Amino acid sequence: MSLRRGNKTVAFAIMEARTLELRIAAINEKSLIYMHLKFTKMQSLGNDFVVLDGVNNSISMTPAIAKYLADRHFGIGCDQILMAETDEQSDFRFRIFNQDGSEVEQCGNGARCFAIFLRDSGLTDKRTIKVQTINTFMELDILDTGNVKVNMGVPEMNPKNIPFAAESEAAEYTIDVAGQALDISAVSMGNPHSVCIVDDIDTAPVLSLGAALEQHDRFPARVNAGFMQVVSRHQIRLRVFERGVGETLGCGSGACAAVVAGILRDHLDSTVTVSLPGGDALVEWQGPGHPVFLSGPANHVFSGQIEIANHSLPQCTAA
């Protein structure tokens, strides 16, 4: 009898242990889900973005989450993540995260998508929207055509403020890149840009020189590297190797920087069509002391929801 009771006791203990194990597993499975995020995928000139509403939702963005969302294999996939937040001094705070998880200062194509997202999400009914990035105030105008015109601000050419290591301001600098002398312009559109004029962007070594320029020690905050082919005084072709991303199909701030550089070097007039791999943008600049205006399309691609699990987040350190 005692043996039978002992067997029943052991069996009961095993059942209790198994039940506890299942409960713990269920709790652990729930704890793996770090965040549920609703998102909108948008693109402008092939430059694609994951856009988040941080006004109505509490989103604790980290470099690891940004990197995961931008991953084209394991996340949603994009060039950059954009997030709307409330702001006391403007209509909205405009936050921008690169693929590597770093938060950056400016994005012209992203700004156009941001304006359409704010309107279509019901966050505002304004046609002119004022936003604040890390260091830049921007004004976004939704035009009757559906395109968006962005006041990108006055370009900065003072090397100290780009930042770029140079003794004095110039329209053109010669720097050593991967063992060769390269003539560039250095411009900040709220974020740093180098611009190199090439004969043909189709054969220009954008990937190798772009990567070398991005990490060049004369740009202490790294740099977006633009390669510009002058077609006429009113048109250029452009490819951009973006800081923290690589080459993209479009870069709005890069288009602005290229036109500023071209005007300063007397290759371009004040209104220029910029042909990027993903499409055309219009850039207007009246010269030093004046703001640059960037106009072009912005399109909704799809919307969805993603669950972010703790174990799926990459280990990363933003530069």
Phi and psi in degrees as GROMACS dihedral restraints (atoms count N, CA, C in turn):
[ dihedral_restraints ]
;  ai    aj    ak    al  type     phi  dphi    fc
    3     4     5     6     1   -64.2    20    10
    4     5     6     7     1   -34.6    20    10
    6     7     8     9     1   -65.5    20    10
    7     8     9    10     1   -42.1    20    10
    9    10    11    12     1   -62.6    20    10
   10    11    12    13     1   -44.3    20    10
   12    13    14    15     1   -60.3    20    10
   13    14    15    16     1   -38.8    20    10
   15    16    17    18     1   -63.0    20    10
   16    17    18    19     1   -40.0    20    10
   18    19    20    21     1   -64.9    20    10
   19    20    21    22     1   -42.2    20    10
   21    22    23    24     1   -63.3    20    10
   22    23    24    25     1   -39.8    20    10
   24    25    26    27     1   -63.9    20    10
   25    26    27    28     1   -43.0    20    10
   27    28    29    30     1   -63.5    20    10
   28    29    30    31     1   -44.5    20    10
   30    31    32    33     1   -61.7    20    10
   31    32    33    34     1   -42.2    20    10
   33    34    35    36     1   -63.4    20    10
   34    35    36    37     1   -40.8    20    10
   36    37    38    39     1   -63.6    20    10
   37    38    39    40     1   -39.2    20    10
   39    40    41    42     1   -64.5    20    10
   40    41    42    43     1   -42.4    20    10
   42    43    44    45     1   -63.0    20    10
   43    44    45    46     1   -41.5    20    10
   45    46    47    48     1   -63.3    20    10
   46    47    48    49     1   -43.0    20    10
   48    49    50    51     1   -62.5    20    10
   49    50    51    52     1   -41.2    20    10
   51    52    53    54     1   -65.5    20    10
   52    53    54    55     1   -41.1    20    10
   54    55    56    57     1   -61.9    20    10
   55    56    57    58     1   -43.5    20    10
   57    58    59    60     1   -63.4    20    10
   58    59    60    61     1   -39.4    20    10
   60    61    62    63     1   -61.7    20    10
   61    62    63    64     1   -42.5    20    10
   63    64    65    66     1   -66.5    20    10
   64    65    66    67     1   -38.7    20    10
   66    67    68    69     1   -64.3    20    10
   67    68    69    70     1   -43.5    20    10
   69    70    71    72     1   -63.2    20    10
   70    71    72    73     1   -42.1    20    10
   72    73    74    75     1   -60.6    20    10
   73    74    75    76     1   -41.7    20    10
   75    76    77    78     1   -64.6    20    10
   76    77    78    79     1   -41.6    20    10
   78    79    80    81     1   -63.9    20    10
   79    80    81    82     1   -43.0    20    10
   81    82    83    84     1   -64.5    20    10
   82    83    84    85     1   -38.0    20    10
   84    85    86    87     1   -63.8    20    10
   85    86    87    88     1   -40.7    20    10
   87    88    89    90     1   -65.9    20    10
   88    89    90    91     1   -38.7    20    10
   90    91    92    93     1   -71.1    20    10
   91    92    93    94     1   -18.4    20    10
   93    94    95    96     1   -68.5    20    10
   94    95    96    97     1   -28.0    20    10
   96    97    98    99     1   -77.5    20    10
   97    98    99   100     1   109.8    20    10
   99   100   101   102     1   -84.6    20    10
  100   101   102   103     1   -37.3    20    10
  102   103   104   105     1  -162.6    20    10
  103   104   105   106     1   141.0    20    10
  105   106   107   108     1  -103.3    20    10
  106   107   108   109     1   125.5    20    10
  108   109   110   111     1  -125.4    20    10
  109   110   111   112     1   126.7    20    10
  111   112   113   114     1   -86.6    20    10
  112   113   114   115     1   140.1    20    10
  114   115   116   117     1  -142.9    20    10
  115   116   117   118     1   162.7    20    10
  117   118   119   120     1  -125.8    20    10
  118   119   120   121     1   130.9    20    10
  120   121   122   123     1   -95.7    20    10
  121   122   123   124     1   128.9    20    10
  123   124   125   126     1  -135.3    20    10
  124   125   126   127     1   163.3    20    10
  126   127   128   129     1  -148.8    20    10
  127   128   129   130     1   150.5    20    10
  129   130   131   132     1  -139.7    20    10
  130   131   132   133     1   116.5    20    10
  132   133   134   135     1    58.4    20    10
  133   134   135   136     1    32.5    20    10
  135   136   137   138     1    83.0    20    10
  136   137   138   139     1    -7.4    20    10
  138   139   140   141     1   -80.6    20    10
  139   140   141   142     1   111.7    20    10
  141   142   143   144     1  -108.6    20    10
  142   143   144   145     1   151.1    20    10
  144   145   146   147     1  -139.7    20    10
  145   146   147   148     1   145.7    20    10
  147   148   149   150     1  -100.6    20    10
  148   149   150   151     1   122.1    20    10
  150   151   152   153     1  -112.6    20    10
  151   152   153   154     1   132.7    20    10
  153   154   155   156     1  -122.6    20    10
  154   155   156   157     1   144.3    20    10
  156   157   158   159     1   -96.1    20    10
  157   158   159   160     1    98.9    20    10
  159   160   161   162     1   -93.7    20    10
  160   161   162   163     1     6.5    20    10
  162   163   164   165     1   -81.9    20    10
  163   164   165   166     1   -49.6    20    10
  165   166   167   168     1   -94.1    20    10
  166   167   168   169     1    -7.5    20    10
  168   169   170   171     1  -129.3    20    10
  169   170   171   172     1   142.1    20    10
  171   172   173   174     1   -85.6    20    10
  172   173   174   175     1   109.0    20    10
  174   175   176   177     1  -121.1    20    10
  175   176   177   178     1   116.2    20    10
  177   178   179   180     1   -94.0    20    10
  178   179   180   181     1    85.9    20    10
  180   181   182   183     1   -72.8    20    10
  181   182   183   184     1   134.5    20    10
  183   184   185   186     1  -129.3    20    10
  184   185   186   187     1   162.6    20    10
  186   187   188   189     1   -55.9    20    10
  187   188   189   190     1   -37.8    20    10
  189   190   191   192     1   -66.4    20    10
  190   191   192   193     1   -41.4    20    10
  192   193   194   195     1   -67.0    20    10
  193   194   195   196     1   -43.9    20    10
  195   196   197   198     1   -60.2    20    10
  196   197   198   199     1   -43.5    20    10
  198   199   200   201     1   -63.9    20    10
  199   200   201   202     1   -40.1    20    10
  201   202   203   204     1   -65.5    20    10
  202   203   204   205     1   -46.2    20    10
  204   205   206   207     1   -61.3    20    10
  205   206   207   208     1   -37.5    20    10
  207   208   209   210     1   -77.9    20    10
  208   209   210   211     1   -15.2    20    10
  210   211   212   213     1   -66.5    20    10
  211   212   213   214     1   123.7    20    10
  213   214   215   216     1   -79.1    20    10
  214   215   216   217     1    -8.6    20    10
  216   217   218   219     1  -104.8    20    10
  217   218   219   220     1   -41.4    20    10
  219   220   221   222     1  -110.9    20    10
  220   221   222   223     1   -15.1    20    10
  222   223   224   225     1  -113.0    20    10
  223   224   225   226     1  -140.8    20    10
  225   226   227   228     1   -88.3    20    10
  226   227   228   229     1   -46.2    20    10
  228   229   230   231     1    99.5    20    10
  229   230   231   232     1   121.1    20    10
  231   232   233   234     1  -172.3    20    10
  232   233   234   235     1   169.0    20    10
  234   235   236   237     1   -78.1    20    10
  235   236   237   238     1   -40.3    20    10
  237   238   239   240     1  -148.8    20    10
  238   239   240   241     1   156.6    20    10
  240   241   242   243     1  -104.7    20    10
  241   242   243   244     1   133.4    20    10
  243   244   245   246     1  -116.0    20    10
  244   245   246   247     1   139.3    20    10
  246   247   248   249     1  -137.1    20    10
  247   248   249   250     1   131.5    20    10
  249   250   251   252     1   -92.0    20    10
  250   251   252   253     1   133.5    20    10
  252   253   254   255     1  -136.7    20    10
  253   254   255   256     1   164.2    20    10
  255   256   257   258     1   -71.6    20    10
  256   257   258   259     1   153.9    20    10
  258   259   260   261     1  -148.3    20    10
  259   260   261   262     1   137.9    20    10
  261   262   263   264     1   -75.8    20    10
  262   263   264   265     1   -26.9    20    10
  264   265   266   267     1  -107.6    20    10
  265   266   267   268     1    -0.2    20    10
  267   268   269   270     1  -146.3    20    10
  268   269   270   271     1  -179.7    20    10
  270   271   272   273     1   -67.2    20    10
  271   272   273   274     1   -40.0    20    10
  273   274   275   276     1  -150.9    20    10
  274   275   276   277     1   152.7    20    10
  276   277   278   279     1   -88.2    20    10
  277   278   279   280     1   134.0    20    10
  279   280   281   282     1  -112.8    20    10
  280   281   282   283     1   103.7    20    10
  282   283   284   285     1  -103.1    20    10
  283   284   285   286     1   140.2    20    10
  285   286   287   288     1  -132.2    20    10
  286   287   288   289     1   126.1    20    10
  288   289   290   291     1  -123.6    20    10
  289   290   291   292     1   133.3    20    10
  291   292   293   294     1   -80.1    20    10
  292   293   294   295     1   172.1    20    10
  294   295   296   297     1   -59.3    20    10
  295   296   297   298     1   -30.3    20    10
  297   298   299   300     1   -84.8    20    10
  298   299   300   301     1     4.4    20    10
  300   301   302   303     1    93.3    20    10
  301   302   303   304     1    -7.8    20    10
  303   304   305   306     1   -77.1    20    10
  304   305   306   307     1   143.0    20    10
  306   307   308   309     1   -90.5    20    10
  307   308   309   310     1   132.7    20    10
  309   310   311   312     1  -122.3    20    10
  310   311   312   313     1   173.3    20    10
  312   313   314   315     1   -90.2    20    10
  313   314   315   316     1   -26.7    20    10
  315   316   317   318     1  -153.7    20    10
  316   317   318   319     1   149.2    20    10
  318   319   320   321     1  -163.1    20    10
  319   320   321   322     1   109.4    20    10
  321   322   323   324     1   -69.7    20    10
  322   323   324   325     1   -47.3    20    10
  324   325   326   327     1   -65.0    20    10
  325   326   327   328     1   -39.3    20    10
  327   328   329   330     1   -63.0    20    10
  328   329   330   331     1   -36.4    20    10
  330   331   332   333     1   -62.6    20    10
  331   332   333   334     1   -38.9    20    10
  333   334   335   336     1   -66.9    20    10
  334   335   336   337     1   -43.3    20    10
  336   337   338   339     1   -63.3    20    10
  337   338   339   340     1   -38.4    20    10
  339   340   341   342     1   -60.4    20    10
  340   341   342   343     1   -42.3    20    10
  342   343   344   345     1   -62.2    20    10
  343   344   345   346     1   -46.0    20    10
  345   346   347   348     1   -66.0    20    10
  346   347   348   349     1   -38.9    20    10
  348   349   350   351     1   -61.4    20    10
  349   350   351   352     1   -45.0    20    10
  351   352   353   354     1   -60.6    20    10
  352   353   354   355     1   -41.4    20    10
  354   355   356   357     1   -70.7    20    10
  355   356   357   358     1   -49.7    20    10
  357   358   359   360     1   -69.1    20    10
  358   359   360   361     1   -25.2    20    10
  360   361   362   363     1   -84.3    20    10
  361   362   363   364     1    -3.0    20    10
  363   364   365   366     1    76.7    20    10
  364   365   366   367     1    15.3    20    10
  366   367   368   369     1   -76.7    20    10
  367   368   369   370     1   -21.7    20    10
  369   370   371   372     1  -157.8    20    10
  370   371   372   373     1   154.4    20    10
  372   373   374   375     1  -113.7    20    10
  373   374   375   376     1    12.3    20    10
  375   376   377   378     1   -74.2    20    10
  376   377   378   379     1   147.6    20    10
  378   379   380   381     1   -91.8    20    10
  379   380   381   382     1   -23.7    20    10
  381   382   383   384     1  -116.6    20    10
  382   383   384   385     1   119.1    20    10
  384   385   386   387     1  -120.1    20    10
  385   386   387   388     1   129.5    20    10
  387   388   389   390     1  -101.9    20    10
  388   389   390   391     1   126.7    20    10
  390   391   392   393     1  -130.7    20    10
  391   392   393   394     1   158.3    20    10
  393   394   395   396     1  -125.5    20    10
  394   395   396   397     1   126.3    20    10
  396   397   398   399     1   -96.4    20    10
  397   398   399   400     1  -164.4    20    10
  399   400   401   402     1   -54.3    20    10
  400   401   402   403     1   -43.5    20    10
  402   403   404   405     1  -137.2    20    10
  403   404   405   406     1     8.1    20    10
  405   406   407   408     1  -134.8    20    10
  406   407   408   409     1   136.7    20    10
  408   409   410   411     1   -96.3    20    10
  409   410   411   412     1   132.3    20    10
  411   412   413   414     1  -130.4    20    10
  412   413   414   415     1   150.1    20    10
  414   415   416   417     1  -121.2    20    10
  415   416   417   418     1   125.1    20    10
  417   418   419   420     1  -114.4    20    10
  418   419   420   421     1   121.6    20    10
  420   421   422   423     1  -110.6    20    10
  421   422   423   424     1   119.3    20    10
  423   424   425   426     1   -85.4    20    10
  424   425   426   427     1   117.3    20    10
  426   427   428   429     1   -86.5    20    10
  427   428   429   430     1   164.5    20    10
  429   430   431   432     1   -61.5    20    10
  430   431   432   433     1   -27.6    20    10
  432   433   434   435     1   -73.2    20    10
  433   434   435   436     1   -14.0    20    10
  435   436   437   438     1    97.5    20    10
  436   437   438   439     1   -15.4    20    10
  438   439   440   441     1   -73.0    20    10
  439   440   441   442     1   168.2    20    10
  441   442   443   444     1  -124.0    20    10
  442   443   444   445     1   133.9    20    10
  444   445   446   447     1  -108.6    20    10
  445   446   447   448     1   125.8    20    10
  447   448   449   450     1  -113.4    20    10
  448   449   450   451     1   127.7    20    10
  450   451   452   453     1   -80.9    20    10
  451   452   453   454     1   106.3    20    10
  453   454   455   456     1   -86.1    20    10
  454   455   456   457     1    -0.8    20    10
  456   457   458   459     1    88.4    20    10
  457   458   459   460     1   176.8    20    10
  459   460   461   462     1   -81.0    20    10
  460   461   462   463     1   126.7    20    10
  462   463   464   465     1   -67.0    20    10
  463   464   465   466     1   149.0    20    10
  465   466   467   468     1  -107.3    20    10
  466   467   468   469     1   123.3    20    10
  468   469   470   471     1  -112.6    20    10
  469   470   471   472     1    -6.4    20    10
  471   472   473   474     1   -67.8    20    10
  472   473   474   475     1   118.2    20    10
  474   475   476   477     1   -51.8    20    10
  475   476   477   478     1   -39.2    20    10
  477   478   479   480     1   -60.9    20    10
  478   479   480   481     1   -33.6    20    10
  480   481   482   483     1   -92.8    20    10
  481   482   483   484     1    -3.7    20    10
  483   484   485   486     1   -73.7    20    10
  484   485   486   487     1   -49.0    20    10
  486   487   488   489     1   -89.6    20    10
  487   488   489   490     1   146.4    20    10
  489   490   491   492     1  -148.3    20    10
  490   491   492   493     1   133.9    20    10
  492   493   494   495     1   -79.5    20    10
  493   494   495   496     1   105.4    20    10
  495   496   497   498     1  -156.2    20    10
  496   497   498   499     1   150.4    20    10
  498   499   500   501     1   -72.6    20    10
  499   500   501   502     1   -32.8    20    10
  501   502   503   504     1  -152.4    20    10
  502   503   504   505     1   163.7    20    10
  504   505   506   507     1   -73.9    20    10
  505   506   507   508     1   138.9    20    10
  507   508   509   510     1  -150.5    20    10
  508   509   510   511     1   159.6    20    10
  510   511   512   513     1   -76.3    20    10
  511   512   513   514     1   -19.7    20    10
  513   514   515   516     1  -149.0    20    10
  514   515   516   517     1   140.9    20    10
  516   517   518   519     1  -130.8    20    10
  517   518   519   520     1   150.3    20    10
  519   520   521   522     1  -108.4    20    10
  520   521   522   523     1   122.6    20    10
  522   523   524   525     1  -128.0    20    10
  523   524   525   526     1   157.7    20    10
  525   526   527   528     1   -90.1    20    10
  526   527   528   529     1   121.0    20    10
  528   529   530   531     1  -129.6    20    10
  529   530   531   532     1   116.1    20    10
  531   532   533   534     1    52.7    20    10
  532   533   534   535     1    40.0    20    10
  534   535   536   537     1    83.9    20    10
  535   536   537   538     1     6.5    20    10
  537   538   539   540     1  -129.1    20    10
  538   539   540   541     1   148.8    20    10
  540   541   542   543     1   -79.2    20    10
  541   542   543   544     1   128.0    20    10
  543   544   545   546     1  -128.2    20    10
  544   545   546   547     1   129.7    20    10
  546   547   548   549     1   -89.4    20    10
  547   548   549   550     1   124.0    20    10
  549   550   551   552     1  -134.2    20    10
  550   551   552   553     1   163.4    20    10
  552   553   554   555     1  -108.5    20    10
  553   554   555   556     1   149.4    20    10
  555   556   557   558     1  -121.7    20    10
  556   557   558   559     1   122.9    20    10
  558   559   560   561     1  -141.0    20    10
  559   560   561   562     1   142.7    20    10
  561   562   563   564     1  -110.8    20    10
  562   563   564   565     1   129.7    20    10
  564   565   566   567     1  -108.3    20    10
  565   566   567   568     1    33.9    20    10
  567   568   569   570     1    98.1    20    10
  568   569   570   571     1   -19.9    20    10
  570   571   572   573     1  -136.3    20    10
  571   572   573   574     1   152.4    20    10
  573   574   575   576     1   -78.5    20    10
  574   575   576   577     1   139.1    20    10
  576   577   578   579     1  -135.7    20    10
  577   578   579   580     1   141.0    20    10
  579   580   581   582     1  -110.1    20    10
  580   581   582   583     1   146.0    20    10
  582   583   584   585     1  -130.9    20    10
  583   584   585   586     1   124.7    20    10
  585   586   587   588     1  -118.4    20    10
  586   587   588   589     1   131.6    20    10
  588   589   590   591     1   -87.9    20    10
  589   590   591   592     1   129.1    20    10
  591   592   593   594     1  -125.6    20    10
  592   593   594   595     1   161.2    20    10
  594   595   596   597     1   -73.5    20    10
  595   596   597   598     1   -36.3    20    10
  597   598   599   600     1  -150.7    20    10
  598   599   600   601     1   115.3    20    10
  600   601   602   603     1   -70.9    20    10
  601   602   603   604     1   -18.0    20    10
  603   604   605   606     1   -68.3    20    10
  604   605   606   607     1   -30.1    20    10
  606   607   608   609     1  -108.6    20    10
  607   608   609   610     1    -2.3    20    10
  609   610   611   612     1   -66.5    20    10
  610   611   612   613     1   141.3    20    10
  612   613   614   615     1   -78.2    20    10
  613   614   615   616     1    64.7    20    10
  615   616   617   618     1   -62.7    20    10
  616   617   618   619     1   -42.9    20    10
  618   619   620   621     1   -67.5    20    10
  619   620   621   622     1   -46.2    20    10
  621   622   623   624     1   -74.1    20    10
  622   623   624   625     1   -48.8    20    10
  624   625   626   627     1   -70.7    20    10
  625   626   627   628     1   -35.1    20    10
  627   628   629   630     1   -61.5    20    10
  628   629   630   631     1   -45.1    20    10
  630   631   632   633     1   -64.7    20    10
  631   632   633   634     1   -38.8    20    10
  633   634   635   636     1   -68.0    20    10
  634   635   636   637     1   -41.0    20    10
  636   637   638   639     1   -67.1    20    10
  637   638   639   640     1   -41.4    20    10
  639   640   641   642     1   -53.5    20    10
  640   641   642   643     1   -38.9    20    10
  642   643   644   645     1  -101.0    20    10
  643   644   645   646     1    11.0    20    10
  645   646   647   648     1   -63.1    20    10
  646   647   648   649     1   137.3    20    10
  648   649   650   651     1   -68.3    20    10
  649   650   651   652     1   -12.5    20    10
  651   652   653   654     1   -82.4    20    10
  652   653   654   655     1    -7.2    20    10
  654   655   656   657     1  -115.0    20    10
  655   656   657   658     1    88.5    20    10
  657   658   659   660     1   -63.6    20    10
  658   659   660   661     1   -21.8    20    10
  660   661   662   663     1  -102.0    20    10
  661   662   663   664     1    16.9    20    10
  663   664   665   666     1    65.5    20    10
  664   665   666   667     1   177.0    20    10
  666   667   668   669     1  -152.6    20    10
  667   668   669   670     1   152.2    20    10
  669   670   671   672     1   -87.5    20    10
  670   671   672   673     1   125.4    20    10
  672   673   674   675     1  -104.1    20    10
  673   674   675   676     1   116.3    20    10
  675   676   677   678     1  -104.1    20    10
  676   677   678   679     1   142.6    20    10
  678   679   680   681     1  -124.2    20    10
  679   680   681   682     1   113.5    20    10
  681   682   683   684     1  -114.1    20    10
  682   683   684   685     1   131.3    20    10
  684   685   686   687     1  -110.3    20    10
  685   686   687   688     1   120.7    20    10
  687   688   689   690     1   -83.4    20    10
  688   689   690   691     1   116.6    20    10
  690   691   692   693     1   -89.6    20    10
  691   692   693   694     1   -44.2    20    10
  693   694   695   696     1  -157.8    20    10
  694   695   696   697     1  -177.3    20    10
  696   697   698   699     1   -71.8    20    10
  697   698   699   700     1    -6.7    20    10
  699   700   701   702     1  -122.3    20    10
  700   701   702   703     1     6.5    20    10
  702   703   704   705     1  -151.1    20    10
  703   704   705   706     1   138.9    20    10
  705   706   707   708     1  -133.5    20    10
  706   707   708   709     1   158.9    20    10
  708   709   710   711     1  -108.6    20    10
  709   710   711   712     1   145.0    20    10
  711   712   713   714     1  -146.8    20    10
  712   713   714   715     1   138.0    20    10
  714   715   716   717     1  -125.3    20    10
  715   716   717   718     1   143.2    20    10
  717   718   719   720     1  -131.7    20    10
  718   719   720   721     1   130.3    20    10
  720   721   722   723     1   -97.6    20    10
  721   722   723   724     1   106.2    20    10
  723   724   725   726     1   -85.7    20    10
  724   725   726   727     1   141.2    20    10
  726   727   728   729     1   -58.9    20    10
  727   728   729   730     1   125.5    20    10
  729   730   731   732     1    75.8    20    10
  730   731   732   733     1     5.8    20    10
  732   733   734   735     1  -132.0    20    10
  733   734   735   736     1   -46.6    20    10
  735   736   737   738     1   104.5    20    10
  736   737   738   739     1  -168.3    20    10
  738   739   740   741     1   -70.0    20    10
  739   740   741   742     1   135.4    20    10
  741   742   743   744     1  -120.1    20    10
  742   743   744   745     1   166.1    20    10
  744   745   746   747     1   -74.6    20    10
  745   746   747   748     1   -18.9    20    10
  747   748   749   750     1  -158.2    20    10
  748   749   750   751     1   146.8    20    10
  750   751   752   753     1  -146.6    20    10
  751   752   753   754     1   108.7    20    10
  753   754   755   756     1   -67.9    20    10
  754   755   756   757     1   -46.8    20    10
  756   757   758   759     1   -66.1    20    10
  757   758   759   760     1   -32.4    20    10
  759   760   761   762     1   -66.4    20    10
  760   761   762   763     1   -36.8    20    10
  762   763   764   765     1   -63.1    20    10
  763   764   765   766     1   -41.8    20    10
  765   766   767   768     1   -64.9    20    10
  766   767   768   769     1   -45.6    20    10
  768   769   770   771     1   -61.6    20    10
  769   770   771   772     1   -39.3    20    10
  771   772   773   774     1   -64.9    20    10
  772   773   774   775     1   -42.6    20    10
  774   775   776   777     1   -66.5    20    10
  775   776   777   778     1   -41.9    20    10
  777   778   779   780     1   -58.4    20    10
  778   779   780   781     1   -46.5    20    10
  780   781   782   783     1   -62.7    20    10
  781   782   783   784     1   -42.2    20    10
  783   784   785   786     1   -65.9    20    10
  784   785   786   787     1   -37.0    20    10
  786   787   788   789     1   -69.7    20    10
  787   788   789   790     1   -43.8    20    10
  789   790   791   792     1   -62.8    20    10
  790   791   792   793     1   -29.9    20    10
  792   793   794   795     1   -95.6    20    10
  793   794   795   796     1    11.0    20    10
  795   796   797   798     1    61.6    20    10
  796   797   798   799     1    37.1    20    10
  798   799   800   801     1  -102.1    20    10
  799   800   801   802     1   -18.6    20    10
  801   802   803   804     1  -133.3    20    10
  802   803   804   805     1   157.1    20    10
  804   805   806   807     1   -93.9    20    10
  805   806   807   808     1  -173.1    20    10
  807   808   809   810     1   -77.6    20    10
  808   809   810   811     1   -18.3    20    10
  810   811   812   813     1  -122.6    20    10
  811   812   813   814     1   121.0    20    10
  813   814   815   816     1  -135.6    20    10
  814   815   816   817     1   133.1    20    10
  816   817   818   819     1   -86.6    20    10
  817   818   819   820     1   125.1    20    10
  819   820   821   822     1  -106.7    20    10
  820   821   822   823     1   115.4    20    10
  822   823   824   825     1   -96.0    20    10
  823   824   825   826     1   109.7    20    10
  825   826   827   828     1  -102.8    20    10
  826   827   828   829     1   164.8    20    10
  828   829   830   831     1   -54.8    20    10
  829   830   831   832     1   -29.1    20    10
  831   832   833   834     1   -94.2    20    10
  832   833   834   835     1    -2.3    20    10
  834   835   836   837     1   141.9    20    10
  835   836   837   838     1  -173.9    20    10
  837   838   839   840     1  -105.2    20    10
  838   839   840   841     1   144.2    20    10
  840   841   842   843     1  -128.3    20    10
  841   842   843   844     1   155.8    20    10
  843   844   845   846     1  -108.7    20    10
  844   845   846   847     1   128.4    20    10
  846   847   848   849     1  -121.6    20    10
  847   848   849   850     1   133.8    20    10
  849   850   851   852     1  -127.0    20    10
  850   851   852   853     1   131.6    20    10
  852   853   854   855     1  -149.6    20    10
  853   854   855   856     1   127.2    20    10
  855   856   857   858     1   -91.0    20    10
  856   857   858   859     1     0.9    20    10
  858   859   860   861     1   116.2    20    10
  859   860   861   862     1   179.0    20    10
  861   862   863   864     1   -50.1    20    10
  862   863   864   865     1   136.6    20    10
  864   865   866   867     1    90.8    20    10
  865   866   867   868     1   -10.1    20    10
  867   868   869   870     1  -107.4    20    10
  868   869   870   871     1   151.3    20    10
  870   871   872   873     1   -75.2    20    10
  871   872   873   874     1   158.2    20    10
  873   874   875   876     1   -97.8    20    10
  874   875   876   877     1   137.3    20    10
  876   877   878   879     1  -113.6    20    10
  877   878   879   880     1   134.4    20    10
  879   880   881   882     1  -122.5    20    10
  880   881   882   883     1   124.7    20    10
  882   883   884   885     1  -124.4    20    10
  883   884   885   886     1   142.8    20    10
  885   886   887   888     1   174.4    20    10
  886   887   888   889     1  -177.9    20    10
  888   889   890   891     1   -83.4    20    10
  889   890   891   892     1   165.8    20    10
  891   892   893   894     1  -150.8    20    10
  892   893   894   895     1   132.1    20    10
  894   895   896   897     1  -132.3    20    10
  895   896   897   898     1   139.0    20    10
  897   898   899   900     1   -75.7    20    10
  898   899   900   901     1   135.0    20    10
  900   901   902   903     1  -105.6    20    10
  901   902   903   904     1   -57.4    20    10
  903   904   905   906     1  -165.7    20    10
  904   905   906   907     1   166.4    20    10
  906   907   908   909     1  -125.0    20    10
  907   908   909   910     1   156.2    20    10
  909   910   911   912     1  -168.6    20    10
  910   911   912   913     1  -167.9    20    10
  912   913   914   915     1  -138.7    20    10
  913   914   915   916     1   141.8    20    10
  915   916   917   918     1  -131.5    20    10
  916   917   918   919     1   141.1    20    10
  918   919   920   921     1   -98.3    20    10
  919   920   921   922     1   129.6    20    10
  921   922   923   924     1  -107.0    20    10
  922   923   924   925     1   118.5    20    10
  924   925   926   927     1   -96.7    20    10
  925   926   927   928     1   145.8    20    10
  927   928   929   930     1   -55.2    20    10
  928   929   930   931     1   -42.1    20    10
  930   931   932   933     1   -72.8    20    10
  931   932   933   934     1   -15.3    20    10
  933   934   935   936     1   -88.3    20    10
  934   935   936   937     1   -12.6    20    10
  936   937   938   939     1   -74.2    20    10
  937   938   939   940     1   130.6    20    10
  939   940   941   942     1   -73.9    20    10
  940   941   942   943     1   155.1    20    10
  942   943   944   945     1   -85.8    20    10
  943   944   945   946     1   120.1    20    10
  945   946   947   948     1  -149.4    20    10
  946   947   948   949     1   154.4    20    10
  948   949   950   951     1  -123.3    20    10
  949   950   951   952     1   116.2    20    10
  951   952   953   954     1   -70.1    20    10
  952   953   954   955     1   139.4    20    10
